[in-house]
Amino acid sequence: MRKLFSALMIAVAVLATAGCGFHTSGTTRIPKEMQTMILTSNDPYGPLARTVRQQLRLNDITLVDDSADRRNTTPSLRLEAESSGRNTASVFLDGTAAEYQLYMTVTAQVLLPGKGIYPLSTTVYRTFFDNPGVPLAKDAEQDIIYQEMRVRASQQLVRQLLAVHAAQLNTADTLPAPETITSHSGQQSDTAGVTTSR
């Protein structure tokens, strides 16, 4: 009897989560036309391309190899550049830097066959405490933070696919006017704002 009750409760829980539109945290409901994509990059095995590829697969996007025939029918996500740096956020009494604000900007393009090219840009910010007493640990921590920023930027790029889908629905079938979809994320922010500008 107890096993039957447990099985019944599990079945109810599964049906309830399926019916309410529950989906795993960090995933985005990708439009059907973008559920199969081509991912291209100048550094296909670099950390950015690997991270974006992982995020696309986590969002149930099927990645196919690039070819001349597929370019005419399959949307493409082209990774263009990743730039990062830091600005001094606070200093010690002796004037040396105590805390930095790290930033990372990733630019990309979505190519929709017969629809147009949509430039994407996302910037992620994090703070980093500079401890001069442990330089090796400091470098390792900074590398970890940059990888976390890369993951966040990749998540934002995937979310921006929704904005691209909405933008192309509002344009004619010809190449639309140039527009950039941007988002910015701070350390404390879990959601990215997406804006379009013409």
Solvent accessible surface area in square Angstrom, and as a share of the most:
residue,aa,sasa,rsa
1,M,193,0.86
2,R,204,0.74
3,K,175,0.74
4,L,123,0.61
5,F,121,0.50
6,S,51,0.33
7,A,58,0.45
8,L,105,0.52
9,M,100,0.45
10,I,113,0.58
11,A,47,0.36
12,V,79,0.46
13,A,56,0.43
14,V,87,0.50
15,L,129,0.64
16,A,60,0.46
17,T,59,0.34
18,A,77,0.59
19,G,70,0.67
20,C,98,0.59
21,G,29,0.28
22,F,139,0.58
23,H,90,0.40
24,T,91,0.53
25,S,112,0.72
26,G,36,0.35
27,T,32,0.18
28,T,20,0.11
29,R,148,0.54
30,I,16,0.08
31,P,17,0.11
32,K,175,0.74
33,E,71,0.32
34,M,0,0.00
35,Q,79,0.35
36,T,56,0.33
37,M,0,0.00
38,I,1,0.01
39,L,28,0.14
40,T,36,0.21
41,S,31,0.20
42,N,145,0.74
43,D,85,0.44
44,P,55,0.35
45,Y,175,0.67
46,G,7,0.07
47,P,58,0.37
48,L,20,0.10
49,A,1,0.01
50,R,133,0.49
51,T,6,0.03
52,V,0,0.00
53,R,54,0.20
54,Q,105,0.47
55,Q,8,0.04
56,L,0,0.00
57,R,144,0.53
58,L,100,0.50
59,N,10,0.05
60,D,121,0.63
61,I,4,0.02
62,T,79,0.46
63,L,38,0.19
64,V,37,0.21
65,D,113,0.58
66,D,64,0.33
67,S,42,0.27
68,A,68,0.53
69,D,115,0.60
70,R,100,0.37
71,R,133,0.49
72,N,111,0.57
73,T,108,0.63
74,T,16,0.10
75,P,12,0.08
76,S,11,0.07
77,L,2,0.01
78,R,103,0.38
79,L,6,0.03
80,E,80,0.36
81,A,55,0.43
82,E,61,0.27
83,S,63,0.41
84,S,60,0.38
85,G,18,0.17
86,R,113,0.41
87,N,82,0.42
88,T,79,0.46
89,A,58,0.45
90,S,46,0.30
91,V,89,0.51
92,F,71,0.30
93,L,195,0.97
94,D,112,0.58
95,G,51,0.49
96,T,75,0.44
97,A,22,0.17
98,A,8,0.07
99,E,56,0.25
100,Y,26,0.10
101,Q,68,0.30
102,L,0,0.00
103,Y,69,0.26
104,M,1,0.00
105,T,34,0.20
106,V,0,0.00
107,T,40,0.23
108,A,1,0.01
109,Q,35,0.15
110,V,0,0.00
111,L,42,0.21
112,L,8,0.04
113,P,46,0.29
114,G,66,0.64
115,K,65,0.27
116,G,7,0.07
117,I,76,0.38
118,Y,0,0.00
119,P,39,0.24
120,L,3,0.01
121,S,19,0.13
122,T,1,0.00
123,T,13,0.07
124,V,3,0.02
125,Y,68,0.26
126,R,55,0.20
127,T,49,0.29
128,F,2,0.01
129,F,117,0.49
130,D,17,0.09
131,N,65,0.33
132,P,96,0.60
133,G,62,0.60
134,V,71,0.41
135,P,75,0.47
136,L,152,0.76
137,A,57,0.44
138,K,42,0.18
139,D,78,0.41
140,A,54,0.42
141,E,85,0.38
142,Q,35,0.16
143,D,95,0.49
144,I,105,0.53
145,I,12,0.06
146,Y,34,0.13
147,Q,70,0.31
148,E,78,0.35
149,M,1,0.00
150,R,29,0.11
151,V,44,0.25
152,R,63,0.23
153,A,0,0.00
154,S,0,0.00
155,Q,40,0.18
156,Q,1,0.01
157,L,1,0.00
158,V,1,0.01
159,R,68,0.25
160,Q,0,0.00
161,L,0,0.00
162,L,75,0.37
163,A,21,0.16
164,V,0,0.00
165,H,49,0.22
166,A,50,0.39
167,A,9,0.07
168,Q,9,0.04
169,L,116,0.58
170,N,124,0.63
171,T,33,0.19
172,A,68,0.53
173,D,108,0.56
174,T,100,0.58
175,L,128,0.64
176,P,19,0.12
177,A,62,0.48
178,P,120,0.75
179,E,7,0.03
180,T,52,0.30
181,I,0,0.00
182,T,40,0.23
183,S,2,0.01
184,H,109,0.49
185,S,2,0.01
186,G,29,0.28
187,Q,77,0.34
188,Q,157,0.70
189,S,40,0.26
190,D,109,0.57
191,T,109,0.63
192,A,20,0.15
193,G,48,0.46
194,V,58,0.33
195,T,88,0.51
196,T,76,0.44
197,S,69,0.45
198,R,185,0.67
